[in-house]
């Protein structure tokens, strides 16, 4: 195991010795725009993920603080859905 670590370190040191010290690179405005799009996309993806798991996060935080959750449990939600299913649907245009 030590041989692998030492040989990897030796290869890395050798590559660093032969690497150029100055690099002439050009970053055009499109690269900055792409980086900005990636940043905004990452923020939006994080917010959407938080939205999807908000009830779980809220329940977890309330359990940590000892509070009671205000959202219905799965059984209560299923019972409410069944009660709504048996209610007659009323048309909006009827009197």
N, C-alpha and C positions, 0 to 999 in steps of 0.2 A: 504494500500500500504506500509506503514511504517513497518507493522508487517512482511510482506514478505521479505523486505530488511534486517531487523534485524534478522529474523530466518535464512535467507541464510548466513548471516555473521557469525552467531553462529555455524551453521553446518560446514562452512569452517574453522573456528577457531578450532573447535573440531577435525576435520580431520587432521589439521596441528599438533595438540598436540600429536596425536597417531601415526603419520607417523614416520617411522624410520629416524634417523639422518644420518646414513651412509649407502650407498648402494654399494655393491660389484658387479660391472658390468664389463663385458668384451666386448670390441669392436674389432672384428676381422677385418682383412684387407678387407674383403668383404663389411663391412659396410661403410668404407671410399670410396670404389669403387662405391657403390650404391649412396652415397651422391654426388660424382663427376659426375656420370651419370645424376642425377636429376638436378644438376646445369647446365650442358651442355645442357640437354634437354630443360630446361626453357629458356636459352638464345636463342637456335635455334627456339623455339616456338615463342618467342617475335620477333625475326627478321623476321620470316615468316609472322606473323600477320602484322608487319610494311610493309612488301612487298605487302601484299594484299590490305592494305588501304593507300598505299603511295600517290596516286593521291589525295585522300581526305585530307590527312595530308598536302600535298604540297599546295593545294588550300586554306586550312584553314590558313596556315602560310602566304601565299601571301596576303590574305585578311587582315590579321592582320598588315602586313607591308605596305599595300597599293599598292603592286605590281600587275602586270597583270600576269595571268596564261598563261603558254606557251602551255599547252595541249589543244586539241580541246574539245569543249563542246559535249554533247551527240548528239545534232542535227547535228553538223558538222561531227562527227564520223559516224553517220548514212548515211549522204549524201555521204561521201567518200566511205563507204562500198557499197552503191548502184552503184556508178560510177565504182568501181572495178568489180562489178558483170557483167556489160555489156561489159567490155573489153574482146576481144577474147583471149583465153588462147593459148599461143604459146608453142610448144613442143621444148625442148632443143636440140633434135637430128635432127631437120629440119634445112635446110640451108636457 
